[in-house]
Amino acid sequence: MDDSMKKLQEKLIEVEIEGENLLLARQQLVENDRVRNGNRESLTALRRRAKTTKTSVRTPFESIMRDVESRPLVKEVCTTCGNHDSKEKTWVMFPGTDIFANIPFHAAHTILEKGFSAAAAIPFLFRRDSDQTLLDYEAKKLQSLVKEKSLWISEQGVLADRISPGVVRSMVTLSDKPKYVLVAALPF
């Protein structure tokens, strides 16, 4: 095999590997979204059970200002639990396992919202991938990886017969934040 054929073969192998990495990242992004949606649905079900919404429970400051003479000055109120009995037991199935646990209501929604700080103590029960903030971070990381791989594959000319590299580059570098601010002149 001559030198140009070896270079072509190496280039094709490199593009194929990057394409596989792109497909794996997209599949992981889909799986991550499934878990995030499951967490969101679980939190909604817990809020429905507690008969609260994200905005229906007053903040501690609102409580102070309304009932300043009749109650203690500081009363912490969980925005999910509200007036619901936070000690009431709730059945929870942990993601990735077949384990059900009967844990307090407040602990159940706290695990879903923020993760569980004692995860190291009971690693088989409380997995960190149920942490919503960690899932959001991983989703953003995977989205940037998908953009990077798509741009690289496009720049190699693999998609040139269907989409020009310039179009892919402009779509990948597109952002939601404006890079400039319009200032309107007010007539005086």
C-alpha positions in Angstrom: 0.0 0.0 0.0 1.4 3.3 -0.9 1.8 6.3 1.3 -1.3 8.2 0.2 -3.6 5.2 0.7 -2.3 4.8 4.3 -2.9 8.5 5.0 -6.5 8.2 3.6 -7.1 5.1 5.7 -5.8 6.8 8.8 -8.0 9.8 8.1 -11.0 7.6 7.6 -10.3 5.8 10.9 -9.9 9.1 12.7 -13.2 10.5 11.3 -15.0 7.2 12.1 -13.8 7.2 15.7 -14.9 10.9 16.2 -18.3 10.0 14.6 -18.7 7.1 17.1 -17.8 9.5 20.0 -20.4 11.9 18.7 -23.1 9.3 18.6 -22.1 8.0 22.1 -22.3 11.6 23.5 -25.7 12.1 21.9 -27.0 8.9 23.3 -25.6 9.8 26.8 -27.4 13.1 26.5 -30.7 11.4 25.8 -30.2 9.1 28.8 -29.3 12.1 31.0 -32.5 13.8 29.9 -34.5 10.8 30.8 -33.1 10.8 34.3 -33.6 14.6 34.6 -37.2 14.3 33.5 -37.8 11.4 35.9 -36.5 13.6 38.8 -38.6 16.5 37.6 -41.7 14.3 37.5 -40.9 12.9 40.9 -40.6 16.4 42.4 -43.9 17.4 40.8 -45.6 14.4 42.3 -44.2 15.2 45.8 -45.3 18.8 45.5 -48.8 17.6 44.4 -48.9 15.3 47.4 -47.9 18.2 49.7 -50.4 20.4 47.9 -47.8 23.1 47.2 -46.2 24.7 44.2 -42.9 26.4 43.8 -44.4 29.7 44.7 -47.3 28.8 47.0 -45.2 28.7 50.2 -44.3 32.0 51.7 -40.7 32.8 52.3 -39.5 33.2 55.9 -39.4 37.0 55.4 -43.1 37.1 54.3 -44.0 34.9 57.3 -42.2 37.4 59.6 -43.9 40.4 58.2 -47.4 38.9 58.3 -47.3 37.3 61.7 -44.7 39.4 63.5 -46.6 39.6 66.8 -48.0 36.1 67.0 -45.1 33.8 66.1 -41.4 33.5 66.6 -39.4 35.8 64.3 -37.7 33.1 62.3 -39.6 30.1 61.0 -38.0 28.0 58.3 -40.5 26.7 55.8 -39.5 24.2 53.2 -40.8 25.4 49.8 -41.7 21.8 48.8 -43.1 20.5 52.1 -45.0 23.7 53.0 -47.4 22.7 55.8 -47.2 19.1 54.9 -45.9 16.7 57.6 -42.3 16.4 56.6 -41.8 13.3 58.8 -44.4 11.3 56.9 -42.8 8.3 55.3 -42.7 8.1 51.5 -41.7 5.2 49.3 -38.8 6.0 46.9 -37.2 3.9 44.3 -33.6 4.9 43.7 -32.5 5.4 40.1 -30.4 2.5 38.6 -31.5 0.1 41.3 -34.4 -2.1 42.3 -34.3 -0.9 45.9 -37.3 0.8 47.5 -37.0 2.7 50.7 -39.5 4.2 53.0 -37.9 7.5 54.0 -39.3 10.8 55.4 -41.1 13.1 52.9 -38.6 15.9 53.4 -35.6 13.6 52.8 -37.2 12.3 49.6 -37.6 15.6 47.9 -34.2 16.9 49.2 -32.5 13.9 47.6 -34.2 14.7 44.3 -33.5 18.4 44.4 -30.0 18.7 45.9 -28.6 15.2 46.2 -27.7 13.6 49.5 -24.6 14.6 51.4 -24.3 11.3 53.2 -23.9 9.5 49.9 -20.5 8.2 50.9 -22.0 6.6 53.9 -24.6 4.6 52.0 -23.3 4.4 48.4 -25.6 1.7 47.2 -28.8 3.6 48.2 -28.1 7.2 47.4 -26.4 7.6 44.0 -25.0 11.0 43.1 -26.4 10.8 39.6 -29.9 11.5 41.0 -28.6 15.0 41.9 -30.4 17.5 39.7 -27.6 20.0 39.6 -25.0 17.4 38.7 -27.3 16.2 35.9 -27.7 19.8 34.6 -23.9 20.2 34.6 -23.3 16.9 32.8 -26.0 17.9 30.2 -24.2 21.2 29.4 -20.9 19.4 29.2 -22.3 16.8 26.8 -23.9 19.5 24.7 -20.6 21.3 24.3 -18.9 18.0 23.4 -21.6 17.3 20.7 -21.0 20.8 19.3 -17.3 20.3 19.3 -17.4 16.9 17.6 -20.0 18.1 15.0 -17.8 21.1 14.1 -14.7 18.9 13.8 -16.4 16.4 11.6 -17.8 19.2 9.4 -14.4 20.8 9.1 -13.0 17.6 7.8 -15.3 17.9 4.9 -17.4 14.7 5.7 -20.7 16.6 5.5 -19.6 19.0 2.7 -21.9 17.3 0.1 -25.0 18.0 2.4 -24.2 20.9 4.6 -21.3 23.4 4.1 -18.8 23.7 7.0 -19.6 27.4 7.2 -23.3 26.7 8.0 -22.4 24.1 10.6 -19.9 26.4 12.2 -22.4 29.2 12.4 -25.0 26.9 14.0 -22.5 25.4 16.5 -21.2 28.8 17.6 -24.8 30.2 17.9 -25.5 31.4 21.4 -28.6 32.7 23.2 -26.9 35.7 24.7 -26.6 38.8 22.6 -23.0 40.1 22.2 -24.1 43.7 22.1 -26.6 45.9 23.9 -28.9 48.3 22.1 -29.1 51.7 23.7 -32.1 53.8 22.6 -31.6 57.5 22.5 -34.3 59.3 24.4 -35.5 62.6 22.9 -35.3 65.5 25.4 
